[in-house]
């Protein structure tokens, strides 16, 4: 019988670009999609580069954060989903210990990575530097409800997706935007008619605005 590692993503590599952590004013954590890797998501840095930022891209075991659709029952994506969230927890903890507060940390992901980043921010409510979800939304089967009692305190959040994405239903992206709004995030939602499963220039422009704002956010007591 094959043993499933209870924490498969724990020791996977992290690839970085931009400033070193001790020199960075702000940090973006870029979360890759299914069957991809850190260097794939870091290709976006050409459009997002900022002189104050360090960009970190963690890798998933076997290039996939969880095996099934983000709309599958959560227990069917375990232990991979919990391991992926813990991996982001540990990465954020390293960044905060180095002196970069959460309001200067941006979580950005594409596809499966966007789903993971969205779930992470929603379940760790705070004032973050921002969330950028390219073709993704909150994780859970249809009918899932999320706790909206805690505050995201004005965290900028961008959700962008095609209206006909084969992997990410428009209704879940819109539902995710409503959840973040109810939690007090400053939400921008863009649905693009007929677009494929990709990132377009308008989405990158919105992401760049969040990056710039995070670099200039006033540090507040934790």
N, C-alpha and C positions, 0 to 999 in steps of 0.2 A: 504494500500500500504506500502511495507517495505521500510524504509528509508535507503539509503546507506550512511554510514559515509564518509565524504569527505577526511578524513585523517586516514584511519583505522589502519595504522601501528605506528602512532605517539607515543602511550603510551605502546607499547609492551615491554616486558622485554629484557634486555641484560645480557647474561651470560659471565663471564670472567674467565680466568685462566692465570697462569704465574705471572709476576710481577704486582704490583699495578701501576696505571697510573703515580703517582708521582715518581716512581722508574724506570720506563721503559725507555730505550734508543730508542726503536722502538715499533711499534704496528702493529699487523695484524688484520684486520677485516674480519672475516670468515662468509660467507653468505650461509645459508643452502638452500637446494632444496625444491621442491614442496612436500607437505605432510610430511615434516620433521620439525626439530626444532633445536635450538642452540646446544643442547647436541649431536645431530647427527653429525654436522659438526665439533664440537670440538673433536670428536674421532680422527681426523687427527693430532691433536697436538702431539700425541705420536710419530709421525714420523717427526714433524716439530719443536719440542721444541727447544728453544734457550734461553740462560741465560739472554739476554738483552731485551726480548720481553714480552709484554702483548698481549694476544689473546682475542679479543672481538667478541662475536657472537650475533648479534641482532636477535630477533624473529619476524616472520611475523604473522599478525592476521590470525587465523585459519590455521596456518602452511603453508600458500601459499602467495607468494608475489603478484601475479596477476592471474586471473582466467583462461585465455585461453593460447594457445601456444604463445611462444615469436615471432612466425612468423605471428600472427594475426594482423589485423589493430590495430594501437596503441590505437585508441579511444575506441576499444572494451575491452581493458584491464584497462581502467580508471574507477574510480579514484585511483585504487590500485597501478598502476605502478608509477604514480607521487608521491603518498604517500611513496612508497618504496624508491624512489630516495631521497626524502626529509629526510627520516629516516637515510639514509647513510650520507647525508649532515650534519645533526645535530650531528651524532656520530663523524664524522671527525672534525667538529668545536670544539667539546669538547676536542678531543685529541690535536688539534693544540693549543688551549687556555692553555692546561696543559703543553705546551712546546715541544711537539713532532712535528717536521715539516713534511710536506707532503712527502718529499723525504725519510722519515723513516716510512711511512705508506704503508703497503701492503694490497691490496684488493684481497681476494681469495674466490672463490665460486665454488660450484658444481651444475651442471645442471641448474635449474631455477636461483639459486644463482650465477652461473657463468655468465649467461646472464645479470643479474642485475649488477654485478660487472663490466662487460665489458662495458655496456652502461654508467654506472656512470663515469668510468675513461675517456672514449672517449668524454663525454659531459662536463667534468670538466678538460680540458687539463692543465697539470702542470708537473713538474718532481715529480712523485710519487716514493715510494719505490719499487713498482712493482704491476703487475696484474698477477694473476694466475687463469686461466679459465679452469676448469676441465669439459669437455663435455658441452660447451656452447659457445655463440657468441653474437654479437650485436643484438639488438631487433628491429624488424620491418618486415613487409611483404616482399616477394620477390619484387625486384625493388627498395627497399629503398636505398637512397644515404645518406652518412654522410659527414659532413663538415670536411675536412682534412686540413683546412688552419691554424689552431692553432697547436702549437707544444707540444708534450709529452716529448720533451727534453731528449731523451735517456732512458725513463722509461723502465725497463725490463718487458716484457710481454710474458707469456707462454700460449699457447693454445694447449690443448691435447684432443683428441676425437677418438672414433672408426670410422672406415670407413663405418660401417653399423649400427650406432646408430639409434634406432627407434624413438628417440625424437629430435635429433639434427642432421640435415643434414650436411654431410661433406662440402658441398659447402658453407654453411654459416660460418662454422669455418674458412675455407680458406679465404673467403671474409673478415671476421673480422680481420684476420692476415694481410691482405693487407691494410686495412684501418689504422690499428695501425702503420704499416710500413710507410705509407704515412704521418702519423702524427709525425714521428720521433722517435717512440718507438724502442727499441732493442728487436725484436720479435723472439721467438722460436716457431715453429709449429711442432707438432708431431701427425701424424695420425696412429692409431694402427689397423692393419688388424684383423678383426673378433672379436675385443674386445666387451664386453658387455657395459652396461651403468654403468660404475664404474670407480674407480681411481686405477691405477696400480703403481707399485714400481718405474718405470721410471719417471712417472709424479711427484711422491713425491720427487724424487731426484732433478728434475728441480725446484720444489717449494722450497726445502730446500736451493738450491743455491741462489735463490732470497731473501729468508729470511736472509741468512748470509750476502749477499751483502748490504741489507738495513740497517742492524745493524752497518755496517762499513762505511756507506755513510757520507761524510763530510757535515756538516750542512752549508747551504748557506742562505744569506739574503732572506726574503720572499718578 
